[in-house]
Amino acid sequence: MGRHRAAAPPAWHARRDAPRGVPVRLPDLPKDPRFEYWPKAHPVMHDFLGVPILDGEQVLGIIFLANKKVPGGFTEEDEKLLTMFAAHAALALTNARLYERGRELAMLEERNRMARELHDAVTQKLFSLRLTAQAANSLLQVDPSRAAVELERVQRLAGEALAELRAVIVELRPAELDRHGLAETLRKHVRLLDRLQPCEVVFEGDELPAVPSEVEVAVLRVAQEALHNALRHSDAGRVSVRLTHTSGKLVLVVRDEGVGFDDAGQGRGLGLVSMADRAEAVGGAVTVSSQPGKGTTVRMEVGV
């Protein structure tokens, strides 16, 4: 096929009389009657080959090649080769879509299963707890000894409900943590965000000792919440994540170099309550520091 340069679609692709779903091979694109103009900063193209990526009749995308270095422009053989490549691309995109749909269905099924678990294991226990507390309250004045027995039952039921709720929460542990551990799971998450977001997202982490399951989940969720806030609100060009273990403490720091805010009055509005609750549930703490124009830092510390 020779050397060539891939390029964005030419301006004529948006016209109503432009071809849809069929290959386009032109010896000199600007001379085509459908050509209108070059958008700003668009590379100049002459000989041109465009092939749609099709799933049945649906156009998933288009592959464009232009300015072939070998004299004579693109040939029918080039078109056949690029069409074959587009077919492979269509297969990959379709498989990716099917995989994502399957993943979403699996997540929905798991969510429904967890809802049933919560209803069966916890909701009924809490209902019994409420009835027992009401009985204790009604007996408190007329029969204190029976009220005391009911209050002991309230305490026992509360402990059972808490234990069952914790068991359900453990089942919500992300599967990635079991496969890769906390540091690598967070590294992969940051790498994905770096590809998807316009700003730079970087990760730095140490080798970690064995970390309790509930601590791993809490740290991961706090990191995700802090990253979400930074990418959504900070308008930063760079966001960094650092995970270290020092003096028996696991330390997570998420810092952005964005617009910042007055942390005297706005911290609670950026998810601090949710992050603080997660940290406190595992014996840790979260602090958020920020100044207008100087970025924001979220720091979580927890003993391990």
Salt bridges, closest charged atoms under 4 A:
ASP17 OD2 - ARG15 NH2 2.88
ASP28 OD2 - LYS31 NZ 3.75
ASP28 OD1 - HIS46 ND1 3.14
ASP32 OD1 - ARG34 NE 2.80
GLU36 OE2 - ARG15 NE 3.48
ASP78 OD2 - LYS68 NZ 2.63
GLU79 OE1 - ARG25 NE 2.85
GLU100 OE2 - ARG103 NH1 3.05
GLU110 OE2 - ARG113 NH2 2.73
GLU117 OE2 - ARG113 NH1 3.65
ASP120 OD1 - HIS119 ND1 3.32
GLU160 OE1 - LYS125 NZ 2.87
GLU160 OE2 - ARG156 NH1 3.10
GLU164 OE2 - LYS125 NZ 3.91
GLU171 OE1 - ARG113 NH2 2.91
GLU176 OE2 - ARG179 NH2 3.97
ASP178 OD1 - ARG173 NE 2.77
GLU184 OE1 - ARG187 NE 3.21
GLU184 OE2 - LYS188 NZ 3.95
GLU200 OE1 - ARG238 NE 3.47
GLU204 OE2 - ARG242 NH1 2.60
GLU216 OE1 - ARG173 NH2 2.63
GLU301 OE1 - LYS249 NZ 3.41
GLU301 OE2 - ARG299 NE 2.82
